[in-house]
């Protein structure tokens, strides 16, 4: 059974992950710009890219869970 509190928790977690993704994206862009001037640590760039991909994957998973939860909640009412 899906409760509105569960959906609210998913929304909050989704919002936090989206903020984290924005922060990582900005940091990644900054490092990519530095790389053009040969100042960037390539390993750090790869780590940032991997973190951003993981966060984006988590966001996608949460959106799917929320969508399924909404369908289940709609059927129960």
WOWO-V523082 format. One record per residue. N is the residue number from 1. RES is the residue in three letters. PSI is psi in whole degrees, -180 to 180 (* if undefined). NEAR is the number of other ideal C-beta (glycine too) atoms within 10 Angstrom. Layout:
((N	RES	PSI	NEAR) (N	RES	PSI	NEAR))
This chain:
((1	UNK	133	6) (2	UNK	131	18) (3	UNK	156	11) (4	UNK	-32	9) (5	UNK	-37	8) (6	UNK	-43	15) (7	UNK	-39	16) (8	UNK	-40	10) (9	UNK	-41	11) (10	UNK	-42	17) (11	UNK	-44	12) (12	UNK	-45	10) (13	UNK	-40	15) (14	UNK	-43	17) (15	UNK	-43	12) (16	UNK	-42	12) (17	UNK	-37	20) (18	UNK	-37	14) (19	UNK	-42	11) (20	UNK	-41	17) (21	UNK	-41	18) (22	UNK	-43	12) (23	UNK	-46	13) (24	UNK	-39	19) (25	UNK	-45	14) (26	UNK	-43	10) (27	UNK	-40	15) (28	UNK	-44	17) (29	UNK	-43	11) (30	UNK	-46	12) (31	UNK	-37	19) (32	UNK	-38	13) (33	UNK	-39	11) (34	UNK	-34	14) (35	UNK	-33	14) (36	UNK	-27	8) (37	UNK	14	7) (38	UNK	36	6) (39	UNK	-12	9) (40	UNK	146	15) (41	UNK	112	11) (42	UNK	-36	9) (43	UNK	-41	8) (44	UNK	-38	14) (45	UNK	-43	16) (46	UNK	-39	11) (47	UNK	-45	13) (48	UNK	-42	18) (49	UNK	-43	14) (50	UNK	-43	11) (51	UNK	-43	16) (52	UNK	-42	18) (53	UNK	-42	12) (54	UNK	-45	14) (55	UNK	-43	20) (56	UNK	-36	16) (57	UNK	-41	11) (58	UNK	-40	15) (59	UNK	-45	18) (60	UNK	-44	11) (61	UNK	-44	12) (62	UNK	-38	17) (63	UNK	-40	13) (64	UNK	-43	10) (65	UNK	-44	16) (66	UNK	-42	17) (67	UNK	-45	10) (68	UNK	-40	11) (69	UNK	-39	16) (70	UNK	-38	13) (71	UNK	-42	10) (72	UNK	-44	13) (73	UNK	-40	15) (74	UNK	-35	9) (75	UNK	-33	8) (76	UNK	-29	8) (77	UNK	*	4))
